[in-house]
Amino acid sequence: MTVPASAVDATRRTRLANERTFLAWWRTALGVEGLALATGKLVPEVTDGTKWPYVVLGALLALLGAALALTGWWRHATVDQALSGGEEATPPGWLIATLGGALGVTGLLLAALLLVT
């Protein structure tokens, strides 16, 4: 049985879209890692006041960046596997809630830190 050319082309486009999405996860993770370095290492060097809040926030951002990179890899693998089986790959709600909550908490901490110092 031959697969229609349109189905092959649609699968190819979907796989390429999955790859682009994976790279977007990694770009975001790298950006957060850069922010973590700037917040946790560079800012304390030029600050006269208390340094530990910046270090803690930098560490949290570094963990968030690592979580984003791992989630991007996991998501890419899940979608790729679903494409091979003709299934849908829906992300679990706990994952979206966890990443969203982590980003929200670090954003609030950064805002508080900026307002206090």
N, C-alpha and C positions, 0 to 999 in steps of 0.2 A: 504494500500500500504506500503510495507516495503522498507526502505532505504538501499541501498547496504552497506555492511560493509566497503568497501573502501571509500565511501563518509563520513561515520561517522568517520573513522580514520583520514581522511584529515581535517575535521572540528576540531577534537580534537587536532591535531598537530598545526593547525593554531591558535587555542585559546591559546595553550601553548606558541607559538611563540609570540603572542600578550602580554601575561603575562611577558615573558622575556624582551620584548621591553619596557614595562611599568617599570619594575625594572631598566632597563638601564637608562631611563629618570630620575628616582629617584636617582640612584647612581650619575649621572652627577650633578643633582641639589644639592645633599649633598656635593659633591666636591666643587662646586662653592660657597656654603654657608660657607664651611670651609675656602676657599680662601678669602671670604669676611671678615670673622672674623679676619684672620691673617693680611690682608691688612688694614682694618679699625680700628682695636683695638690693635693688638700686635705690628705692625711696628711703629705706632706713639709713643708707649711707649719707644722704644729703639732708636728713631731718635732724634737727637739734633736740626735739622732744622725745617722747616715748617711742621706742622702736618695735616692741613686741607685737602690737596689734597689726602692723604691716607684715611682719613675718608670719603670723598666724593666718592672716588673710591670704598671703601669697601661697602658703602651704595648702589652704583649702582650694584655692584656684588651681594649683598644680594637680590636686586630686580630682577636681572636676574635669580638667583637661584630659587626664588619664582615663577617666570614666567615659568621656565623649569618644576618645579614640577606640576604646574597647567596644563601646556600643556600636560605633560605626562599622567595625569589623564584624561583629556579631550580626548586625542587621544585614550587611552585604551577604554574608554566608546564608542567612535564613531566606532572604529573597531569592538568591541563586538556587538554593535547594528547592524552594517552592516552584520556581520556574521549570525546573527539571521534572517535577511531578505534576505540573498543571494546577497547582493549588494557589491559594492566596496567602500572603505572609502579613498578618496583622500584628503590629507590635503590642506587647502586653501593656496593659494600663499601668501596672506598677512601675515599669521602666520609664514611661513618659512622666509619671508623677514624681519619681525619684529624681530624675535629671532636672525637671522643672523646679522642684523644691530646692535642690542644691543650688541652682542658678539664682533662684529668688533669695535664698539665705545669703549667698555671697554678695549679691547686689545690695541687699539691705545693710550688711556689714560694711561694705565699701562706702555706701552713702553715709552711714553713721560715723565712720572714720573720717570722712571728708568734712563733715559738719563739726566734729569735735576738735579736729586739729587745725 
